[in-house]
């Protein structure tokens, strides 16, 4: 059944920026590799998945204060010297242009002040309006959203080689139920987000603990109660990390209460602003990519 694509926009435009040559420029010399790459990925996704809707979900706060308060190391390695996120200089001016193009095309955009795209996606999926949903991201944390009516299209190898994860696929690959993926990730750790994990607990041990006991809260409770079933040494490691675990699990779990405004995800029949689209296309040399999206929409 055709669904709605909930796209982790930053995940895709960063991937486009690093995957498409910077030699792709506008007539004035401004790089447009991220814009063209993102639009080409969008055309491919719409062509291959044939969705009924599309929402580009934004990081209006890439490092929310509530997460940093819980785990100060959260994404700390990505903070620029002057503050804010470290973003390649050549990517910065492309982002607002990309959003203008999406708006002119009539593709929906959603965000929430103080929240990341993960939270926007989780909130929209939890509303269960107009699904089923397909979540598009290169962030494995979103695998936790896989359930009946929600698949995750993982783009780690690009949109041409999508990995489709429903609950069964998550469990087969990681050995844990999708709804416990966040617990598994917290135990194992995630250096890309500045989450250290539990010292001495790797992927196999994390999966074994989740399979045996369930959530992080249940694992800690079992360790405190001295319940059998912990791999050798794992009980002491969990107890030593109980404060970290209590905080980190709240960081990794997507919020479903982000203040996302109501959005109409329906794919446009015609561009929302044809004149603006032509202006943007001419100014930035985007004819080919924009036409591919328009063709995919029809």
C-alpha contacts under 8 A as a table, 3 or more apart, distances in Angstrom:
res1	aa1	res2	aa2	distance
1	X	132	X	7.59
2	X	49	X	7.51
2	X	50	X	6.33
2	X	51	X	4.96
2	X	52	X	5.95
2	X	132	X	7.32
3	X	50	X	8.00
3	X	51	X	4.94
3	X	52	X	5.57
3	X	53	X	6.63
3	X	130	X	7.69
3	X	131	X	5.54
3	X	132	X	4.68
3	X	133	X	5.14
3	X	134	X	6.60
4	X	51	X	5.50
4	X	52	X	5.69
4	X	53	X	4.28
4	X	54	X	5.42
4	X	55	X	7.60
4	X	130	X	7.36
4	X	131	X	6.00
4	X	132	X	6.34
4	X	133	X	4.76
4	X	134	X	6.04
4	X	265	X	7.10
5	X	51	X	6.53
5	X	53	X	6.07
5	X	54	X	4.59
5	X	55	X	6.21
5	X	133	X	5.95
5	X	134	X	4.85
5	X	135	X	5.89
5	X	136	X	6.80
6	X	54	X	6.07
6	X	55	X	5.06
6	X	56	X	6.35
6	X	57	X	6.71
6	X	121	X	6.27
6	X	133	X	6.84
6	X	134	X	6.06
6	X	135	X	4.75
6	X	136	X	6.06
7	X	12	X	7.99
7	X	54	X	7.40
7	X	55	X	6.03
7	X	56	X	4.88
7	X	57	X	5.66
7	X	121	X	7.82
7	X	135	X	5.96
7	X	136	X	4.71
7	X	137	X	6.48
8	X	11	X	5.48
8	X	12	X	6.59
8	X	56	X	6.45
8	X	57	X	5.33
8	X	58	X	6.80
8	X	117	X	6.03
8	X	118	X	7.24
8	X	121	X	7.64
8	X	135	X	7.57
8	X	136	X	5.96
8	X	137	X	5.21
9	X	12	X	5.27
9	X	13	X	6.20
9	X	56	X	5.45
9	X	57	X	5.54
9	X	58	X	5.81
9	X	117	X	7.66
9	X	137	X	7.99
10	X	13	X	5.17
10	X	14	X	5.92
10	X	58	X	6.70
10	X	59	X	7.02
10	X	117	X	7.98
11	X	14	X	5.54
11	X	15	X	6.22
11	X	137	X	5.96
11	X	138	X	5.89
11	X	139	X	7.22
12	X	15	X	4.99
12	X	16	X	6.00
12	X	38	X	6.28
12	X	137	X	6.96
12	X	138	X	7.43
13	X	16	X	4.84
13	X	17	X	5.99
13	X	34	X	5.52
13	X	35	X	7.19
13	X	37	X	7.37
13	X	38	X	5.56
14	X	17	X	5.08
14	X	18	X	6.33
14	X	34	X	7.10
15	X	18	X	5.36
15	X	19	X	5.90
15	X	34	X	7.88
16	X	19	X	5.00
16	X	20	X	5.75
16	X	33	X	6.88
16	X	34	X	4.78
16	X	35	X	7.58
16	X	36	X	7.86
16	X	37	X	4.72
16	X	38	X	5.71
17	X	20	X	5.74
17	X	21	X	7.68
17	X	22	X	7.65
17	X	33	X	5.72
17	X	34	X	4.13
17	X	35	X	7.92
17	X	37	X	7.12
17	X	91	X	6.85
18	X	21	X	7.54
18	X	34	X	7.82
19	X	37	X	7.80
20	X	24	X	7.79
20	X	33	X	5.47
20	X	34	X	6.96
20	X	37	X	6.29
21	X	24	X	6.05
21	X	33	X	6.23
22	X	25	X	7.09
22	X	31	X	5.84
22	X	32	X	7.40
22	X	33	X	5.64
23	X	31	X	6.83
23	X	33	X	7.55
24	X	31	X	5.85
24	X	32	X	5.87
24	X	33	X	5.33
25	X	28	X	7.61
25	X	29	X	5.24
25	X	30	X	5.24
25	X	31	X	4.15
25	X	32	X	5.09
25	X	33	X	6.92
25	X	284	X	7.52
25	X	285	X	7.48
26	X	29	X	5.16
26	X	30	X	5.20
26	X	31	X	6.23
26	X	32	X	6.22
26	X	283	X	6.91
26	X	284	X	4.32
26	X	285	X	5.05
26	X	286	X	7.85
27	X	30	X	7.47
27	X	283	X	6.91
27	X	284	X	6.34
27	X	285	X	6.32
28	X	284	X	7.81
30	X	284	X	7.87
31	X	34	X	7.98
31	X	90	X	6.63
31	X	91	X	7.91
31	X	94	X	7.61
32	X	35	X	5.23
32	X	36	X	6.10
32	X	94	X	6.40
32	X	284	X	7.19
33	X	36	X	5.25
33	X	37	X	5.83
34	X	37	X	5.07
34	X	38	X	5.90
34	X	91	X	6.91
34	X	94	X	6.85
35	X	38	X	5.21
35	X	39	X	6.15
35	X	94	X	6.41
35	X	95	X	7.52
35	X	97	X	7.68
35	X	98	X	5.49
36	X	39	X	5.17
36	X	40	X	6.01
36	X	286	X	6.77
36	X	289	X	5.74
37	X	40	X	5.11
37	X	41	X	6.12
38	X	41	X	5.10
38	X	42	X	6.12
39	X	42	X	4.91
39	X	43	X	6.19
39	X	289	X	5.79
39	X	290	X	6.76
39	X	292	X	7.97
39	X	293	X	6.64
40	X	43	X	5.09
40	X	44	X	6.26
40	X	289	X	5.66
40	X	292	X	6.88
40	X	293	X	7.07
41	X	44	X	5.04
41	X	45	X	6.08
41	X	159	X	6.38
42	X	45	X	5.10
42	X	46	X	6.16
42	X	293	X	6.76
43	X	46	X	5.29
43	X	47	X	6.04
43	X	292	X	5.85
43	X	293	X	4.49
43	X	294	X	7.92
43	X	295	X	7.93
43	X	296	X	5.56
43	X	297	X	7.98
44	X	47	X	5.09
44	X	48	X	5.97
44	X	159	X	7.22
44	X	160	X	7.65
44	X	296	X	7.64
45	X	48	X	5.27
45	X	49	X	5.72
45	X	50	X	7.67
45	X	159	X	6.95
46	X	49	X	5.41
46	X	50	X	5.17
46	X	51	X	6.19
46	X	296	X	6.03
46	X	297	X	7.11
47	X	50	X	5.60
47	X	296	X	5.30
47	X	297	X	7.82
51	X	54	X	7.24
52	X	265	X	7.97
52	X	266	X	5.98
52	X	267	X	6.03
53	X	265	X	4.68
53	X	266	X	4.22
53	X	267	X	4.84
54	X	107	X	6.47
54	X	108	X	6.32
54	X	265	X	5.20
54	X	266	X	6.57
54	X	267	X	6.27
55	X	107	X	6.70
55	X	108	X	4.76
55	X	109	X	5.37
55	X	110	X	6.63
55	X	265	X	5.69
56	X	107	X	7.60
56	X	108	X	6.22
56	X	109	X	4.67
56	X	110	X	6.20
57	X	109	X	5.97
57	X	110	X	4.94
57	X	111	X	5.81
57	X	117	X	5.34
57	X	120	X	6.35
57	X	121	X	6.61
58	X	109	X	7.44
58	X	110	X	6.18
58	X	111	X	4.96
58	X	112	X	7.87
58	X	116	X	6.84
58	X	117	X	4.83
58	X	120	X	7.50
59	X	62	X	5.17
59	X	111	X	6.64
59	X	112	X	7.85
59	X	115	X	6.57
59	X	116	X	4.32
59	X	117	X	4.60
60	X	111	X	6.06
60	X	112	X	6.15
60	X	113	X	5.58
60	X	114	X	6.40
60	X	115	X	6.11
60	X	116	X	6.17
60	X	117	X	7.54
61	X	64	X	5.56
61	X	113	X	6.62
61	X	114	X	5.06
61	X	115	X	5.18
61	X	116	X	5.47
62	X	85	X	7.47
62	X	115	X	7.13
62	X	116	X	5.36
62	X	117	X	7.97
63	X	67	X	7.14
63	X	68	X	7.05
63	X	74	X	7.50
63	X	75	X	6.81
63	X	115	X	7.95
63	X	116	X	7.30
64	X	67	X	5.51
64	X	68	X	6.50
64	X	114	X	5.69
64	X	115	X	5.97
64	X	116	X	7.17
65	X	68	X	5.05
65	X	69	X	6.01
65	X	114	X	7.64
66	X	69	X	5.20
66	X	70	X	6.54
67	X	70	X	5.19
67	X	71	X	6.18
67	X	72	X	7.71
67	X	74	X	7.01
67	X	250	X	7.73
67	X	251	X	5.26
68	X	71	X	5.04
68	X	72	X	4.57
68	X	73	X	7.01
68	X	74	X	5.71
69	X	72	X	5.89
70	X	247	X	5.22
70	X	248	X	6.85
70	X	250	X	7.81
70	X	251	X	7.02
71	X	74	X	5.59
71	X	195	X	7.87
71	X	244	X	7.63
71	X	247	X	6.47
71	X	248	X	6.31
71	X	251	X	7.40
72	X	76	X	7.28
73	X	76	X	5.07
73	X	77	X	7.73
73	X	194	X	5.32
73	X	195	X	6.77
74	X	193	X	5.73
74	X	194	X	4.73
74	X	195	X	6.19
75	X	78	X	5.48
75	X	79	X	7.12
75	X	192	X	7.27
75	X	193	X	4.72
75	X	194	X	4.94
76	X	79	X	5.47
76	X	194	X	6.46
77	X	194	X	6.90
78	X	85	X	5.83
78	X	86	X	5.55
79	X	83	X	5.89
79	X	84	X	5.63
79	X	85	X	4.85
79	X	86	X	5.69
80	X	83	X	4.90
80	X	84	X	5.61
80	X	85	X	5.46
80	X	86	X	4.71
87	X	91	X	6.83
87	X	92	X	6.61
88	X	91	X	5.30
88	X	92	X	6.58
89	X	92	X	5.50
89	X	93	X	7.83
90	X	93	X	6.75
90	X	94	X	7.46
91	X	94	X	5.32
91	X	95	X	6.77
92	X	95	X	5.91
93	X	96	X	6.44
93	X	97	X	7.13
94	X	97	X	5.28
94	X	98	X	6.12
95	X	98	X	5.12
95	X	99	X	6.36
96	X	99	X	5.09
96	X	100	X	6.21
97	X	100	X	5.00
97	X	101	X	6.26
98	X	101	X	5.09
98	X	102	X	6.28
99	X	102	X	5.08
99	X	103	X	6.14
100	X	103	X	5.12
100	X	104	X	6.11
101	X	104	X	5.05
101	X	105	X	6.10
101	X	277	X	6.39
101	X	280	X	6.93
102	X	105	X	5.07
102	X	106	X	6.24
102	X	107	X	5.34
102	X	108	X	7.46
102	X	109	X	7.76
103	X	106	X	5.00
103	X	107	X	5.84
103	X	108	X	6.96
103	X	109	X	7.44
103	X	272	X	7.14
103	X	273	X	7.87
104	X	107	X	7.72
104	X	271	X	6.18
104	X	272	X	5.25
104	X	273	X	4.71
104	X	274	X	6.74
104	X	276	X	6.24
104	X	277	X	5.42
105	X	268	X	7.48
105	X	270	X	7.61
105	X	271	X	4.39
105	X	272	X	5.46
105	X	273	X	6.69
105	X	274	X	7.52
105	X	277	X	6.81
106	X	267	X	7.53
106	X	268	X	5.64
106	X	270	X	7.67
106	X	271	X	5.43
106	X	272	X	4.53
106	X	273	X	7.44
107	X	265	X	7.40
107	X	266	X	7.98
107	X	267	X	6.49
107	X	268	X	6.70
108	X	263	X	6.96
108	X	264	X	6.71
108	X	265	X	5.59
108	X	266	X	7.83
109	X	263	X	7.82
110	X	120	X	7.28
110	X	260	X	6.74
110	X	261	X	7.35
110	X	263	X	7.09
111	X	115	X	7.66
111	X	116	X	7.85
111	X	117	X	6.87
111	X	120	X	6.07
111	X	260	X	5.93
111	X	261	X	7.85
112	X	115	X	5.55
112	X	116	X	7.55
112	X	120	X	6.61
112	X	258	X	6.10
112	X	259	X	5.31
112	X	260	X	5.05
112	X	261	X	7.69
113	X	259	X	7.24
115	X	119	X	6.15
115	X	120	X	7.15
115	X	258	X	6.61
116	X	119	X	5.42
116	X	120	X	6.55
117	X	120	X	4.88
117	X	121	X	6.06
118	X	121	X	5.21
118	X	122	X	6.11
118	X	142	X	6.90
118	X	254	X	6.06
118	X	255	X	7.85
119	X	122	X	4.98
119	X	123	X	5.93
119	X	254	X	5.09
119	X	255	X	4.87
119	X	256	X	6.20
119	X	257	X	7.82
119	X	258	X	6.19
120	X	123	X	5.16
120	X	124	X	6.17
120	X	255	X	7.90
120	X	256	X	7.55
120	X	258	X	6.16
120	X	260	X	6.50
121	X	124	X	5.21
121	X	125	X	6.08
121	X	135	X	7.49
122	X	125	X	5.19
122	X	126	X	6.04
122	X	145	X	7.02
122	X	254	X	6.02
122	X	255	X	6.38
122	X	256	X	5.31
123	X	126	X	5.09
123	X	127	X	6.40
123	X	255	X	6.68
123	X	256	X	3.97
123	X	257	X	5.94
123	X	258	X	6.11
123	X	260	X	7.44
124	X	127	X	5.27
124	X	128	X	7.09
124	X	129	X	7.94
124	X	256	X	7.68
124	X	260	X	7.70
125	X	128	X	5.52
125	X	129	X	7.79
125	X	131	X	7.68
125	X	133	X	6.79
125	X	150	X	7.45
126	X	256	X	6.42
128	X	131	X	5.92
128	X	132	X	7.77
131	X	149	X	6.79
131	X	150	X	7.95
132	X	149	X	4.59
132	X	150	X	5.93
133	X	149	X	6.15
133	X	150	X	4.80
133	X	151	X	6.46
134	X	150	X	5.75
134	X	151	X	4.89
134	X	152	X	5.55
134	X	153	X	6.45
135	X	142	X	7.80
135	X	150	X	7.26
135	X	151	X	6.24
135	X	152	X	4.59
135	X	153	X	5.74
136	X	152	X	6.10
136	X	153	X	4.80
136	X	154	X	6.15
136	X	155	X	7.03
137	X	140	X	7.67
137	X	142	X	7.48
137	X	152	X	7.56
137	X	153	X	6.52
137	X	154	X	5.42
137	X	155	X	5.84
137	X	156	X	7.95
138	X	154	X	5.44
138	X	155	X	4.93
138	X	156	X	5.08
139	X	142	X	6.06
139	X	154	X	7.49
140	X	143	X	5.47
140	X	154	X	7.40
141	X	144	X	6.11
141	X	181	X	7.37
141	X	182	X	6.63
141	X	185	X	7.49
141	X	252	X	7.28
142	X	145	X	5.60
142	X	146	X	7.75
142	X	152	X	7.19
142	X	254	X	7.99
143	X	146	X	5.57
143	X	152	X	6.13
143	X	165	X	7.17
143	X	170	X	7.02
143	X	178	X	6.46
143	X	181	X	6.82
144	X	178	X	4.93
144	X	179	X	5.25
144	X	180	X	6.76
144	X	181	X	5.02
144	X	182	X	6.10
145	X	150	X	6.81
145	X	151	X	7.64
145	X	152	X	7.40
145	X	178	X	6.98
145	X	179	X	6.89
146	X	150	X	5.22
146	X	151	X	5.13
146	X	152	X	6.05
146	X	165	X	6.78
146	X	166	X	5.15
146	X	167	X	5.29
146	X	170	X	7.78
146	X	178	X	5.95
146	X	179	X	7.41
147	X	150	X	5.14
147	X	151	X	6.70
147	X	166	X	6.11
147	X	167	X	5.30
147	X	178	X	7.27
147	X	179	X	7.82
148	X	151	X	7.73
148	X	166	X	7.56
148	X	167	X	7.52
150	X	166	X	7.06
151	X	164	X	6.71
151	X	165	X	5.58
151	X	166	X	4.80
151	X	167	X	7.84
152	X	164	X	5.84
152	X	165	X	5.01
152	X	166	X	6.53
153	X	162	X	5.99
153	X	163	X	5.67
153	X	164	X	4.72
153	X	165	X	6.31
154	X	162	X	5.76
154	X	163	X	5.07
154	X	164	X	6.35
154	X	165	X	7.34
155	X	158	X	4.71
155	X	159	X	5.35
155	X	161	X	7.10
155	X	162	X	5.30
155	X	163	X	6.74
156	X	162	X	7.63
157	X	160	X	7.68
157	X	161	X	5.76
157	X	162	X	6.95
158	X	161	X	5.52
158	X	162	X	6.45
159	X	162	X	5.13
164	X	169	X	7.72
165	X	168	X	7.46
165	X	169	X	5.08
165	X	170	X	5.90
166	X	169	X	5.36
166	X	170	X	6.39
167	X	170	X	5.28
167	X	171	X	6.30
167	X	177	X	6.75
167	X	178	X	5.41
168	X	171	X	5.24
168	X	172	X	6.08
168	X	177	X	7.92
169	X	172	X	5.05
169	X	173	X	6.16
170	X	173	X	5.36
170	X	174	X	5.94
170	X	175	X	7.46
170	X	176	X	7.12
170	X	177	X	6.81
170	X	178	X	5.71
171	X	174	X	5.37
171	X	175	X	4.74
171	X	176	X	4.79
171	X	177	X	5.07
171	X	178	X	6.35
172	X	175	X	5.67
172	X	176	X	7.77
174	X	207	X	7.03
175	X	207	X	5.87
175	X	208	X	7.93
175	X	211	X	7.49
176	X	180	X	6.37
176	X	181	X	6.50
176	X	184	X	7.46
176	X	207	X	5.97
176	X	210	X	6.69
176	X	211	X	6.06
177	X	180	X	5.34
177	X	181	X	6.55
178	X	181	X	5.02
179	X	182	X	7.34
180	X	183	X	5.25
180	X	184	X	6.36
180	X	210	X	7.17
180	X	214	X	7.08
180	X	215	X	6.39
181	X	184	X	5.00
181	X	185	X	6.09
182	X	185	X	4.98
182	X	186	X	6.13
182	X	249	X	6.91
182	X	252	X	5.94
182	X	253	X	5.83
183	X	186	X	5.23
183	X	187	X	6.41
183	X	210	X	7.10
183	X	215	X	5.74
183	X	216	X	5.43
183	X	249	X	6.42
184	X	187	X	5.36
184	X	188	X	6.21
184	X	203	X	7.83
184	X	206	X	5.55
184	X	207	X	6.08
184	X	210	X	6.36
185	X	188	X	5.12
185	X	189	X	5.63
185	X	190	X	6.87
185	X	197	X	7.78
185	X	206	X	7.92
185	X	252	X	7.85
186	X	189	X	5.14
186	X	190	X	7.46
186	X	195	X	7.37
186	X	197	X	5.60
186	X	198	X	7.79
186	X	245	X	7.00
186	X	248	X	6.32
186	X	249	X	6.04
186	X	252	X	7.04
187	X	197	X	4.92
187	X	198	X	5.35
187	X	201	X	6.74
187	X	202	X	7.71
187	X	206	X	5.64
187	X	216	X	7.92
187	X	245	X	7.47
188	X	196	X	7.92
188	X	197	X	4.98
188	X	198	X	6.45
188	X	201	X	6.04
188	X	202	X	5.20
188	X	203	X	5.50
188	X	206	X	5.82
189	X	195	X	5.24
189	X	196	X	4.89
189	X	197	X	3.48
189	X	198	X	6.89
190	X	193	X	5.65
190	X	194	X	6.35
190	X	195	X	4.99
190	X	196	X	6.33
190	X	197	X	6.88
191	X	194	X	4.78
191	X	195	X	5.60
191	X	196	X	6.32
192	X	195	X	7.63
195	X	248	X	7.57
196	X	199	X	7.63
197	X	201	X	7.47
198	X	201	X	5.47
198	X	237	X	6.78
198	X	238	X	6.82
198	X	241	X	6.11
198	X	245	X	7.96
199	X	237	X	6.76
199	X	241	X	7.91
200	X	234	X	7.91
200	X	237	X	7.12
201	X	204	X	7.98
201	X	205	X	5.74
201	X	206	X	6.22
201	X	234	X	7.13
201	X	237	X	7.66
202	X	205	X	5.51
202	X	206	X	5.99
203	X	206	X	5.10
203	X	207	X	6.13
204	X	207	X	5.18
204	X	208	X	6.16
205	X	208	X	4.97
205	X	209	X	6.14
205	X	231	X	7.10
205	X	234	X	7.84
206	X	209	X	5.22
206	X	210	X	6.26
207	X	210	X	5.22
207	X	211	X	6.00
208	X	211	X	5.12
208	X	212	X	6.04
208	X	231	X	7.95
209	X	212	X	5.16
209	X	213	X	5.89
209	X	214	X	7.25
209	X	219	X	6.90
209	X	230	X	6.87
209	X	231	X	7.97
210	X	213	X	5.37
210	X	214	X	4.55
210	X	215	X	6.25
210	X	216	X	7.51
210	X	219	X	7.29
211	X	214	X	5.92
212	X	229	X	7.09
213	X	218	X	6.00
213	X	219	X	5.43
213	X	222	X	7.39
214	X	218	X	5.93
214	X	219	X	6.53
215	X	218	X	5.09
215	X	219	X	6.16
216	X	219	X	4.95
216	X	220	X	6.14
216	X	245	X	6.93
216	X	246	X	7.71
216	X	249	X	7.18
217	X	220	X	5.28
217	X	221	X	6.15
217	X	246	X	7.30
218	X	221	X	5.01
218	X	222	X	6.07
219	X	222	X	5.13
219	X	223	X	6.22
219	X	238	X	7.94
220	X	223	X	5.03
220	X	224	X	6.14
220	X	238	X	6.53
220	X	239	X	6.78
220	X	242	X	6.60
221	X	224	X	5.10
221	X	225	X	6.12
222	X	225	X	5.03
222	X	226	X	6.07
222	X	227	X	5.26
223	X	226	X	5.12
223	X	227	X	6.28
223	X	235	X	5.43
223	X	236	X	7.70
223	X	238	X	6.95
223	X	239	X	6.51
224	X	227	X	7.89
224	X	239	X	7.02
227	X	230	X	7.91
230	X	233	X	7.59
230	X	234	X	5.84
230	X	235	X	5.82
231	X	234	X	5.43
231	X	235	X	7.48
232	X	235	X	7.61
233	X	236	X	5.78
233	X	237	X	6.53
234	X	237	X	4.98
234	X	238	X	6.12
235	X	238	X	5.22
235	X	239	X	6.27
236	X	239	X	5.10
236	X	240	X	6.12
237	X	240	X	5.14
237	X	241	X	6.33
238	X	241	X	5.15
238	X	242	X	5.99
239	X	242	X	5.16
240	X	243	X	7.97
241	X	244	X	5.35
241	X	245	X	6.12
242	X	245	X	5.02
242	X	246	X	6.14
243	X	246	X	5.27
243	X	247	X	6.53
244	X	247	X	5.34
244	X	248	X	5.83
245	X	248	X	5.11
245	X	249	X	5.97
246	X	249	X	6.02
246	X	250	X	7.23
247	X	250	X	5.62
247	X	251	X	6.72
248	X	251	X	4.90
248	X	252	X	6.30
249	X	252	X	5.30
249	X	253	X	6.12
250	X	253	X	5.52
251	X	254	X	7.70
255	X	258	X	6.41
267	X	297	X	7.19
268	X	271	X	6.47
268	X	272	X	7.42
268	X	297	X	7.34
269	X	297	X	7.17
269	X	298	X	7.45
271	X	274	X	5.43
271	X	277	X	7.74
273	X	276	X	5.45
273	X	277	X	6.18
274	X	277	X	4.98
274	X	278	X	6.24
275	X	278	X	5.20
275	X	279	X	6.27
276	X	279	X	5.00
276	X	280	X	6.13
277	X	280	X	5.18
277	X	281	X	5.97
278	X	281	X	4.98
278	X	282	X	6.09
279	X	282	X	5.31
279	X	283	X	6.05
280	X	283	X	5.17
280	X	284	X	5.96
280	X	285	X	7.92
280	X	286	X	7.49
281	X	284	X	5.55
281	X	285	X	5.45
281	X	286	X	4.56
281	X	287	X	5.35
281	X	290	X	7.26
282	X	285	X	5.27
282	X	286	X	6.80
282	X	287	X	7.09
286	X	289	X	5.54
286	X	290	X	5.95
287	X	290	X	5.36
287	X	291	X	5.93
288	X	291	X	5.24
288	X	292	X	6.25
289	X	292	X	5.12
289	X	293	X	6.49
290	X	293	X	5.19
290	X	294	X	6.25
291	X	294	X	4.94
291	X	295	X	6.00
292	X	295	X	5.08
292	X	296	X	6.17
293	X	296	X	5.04
293	X	297	X	6.30
294	X	297	X	5.15
294	X	298	X	6.76
295	X	298	X	5.42
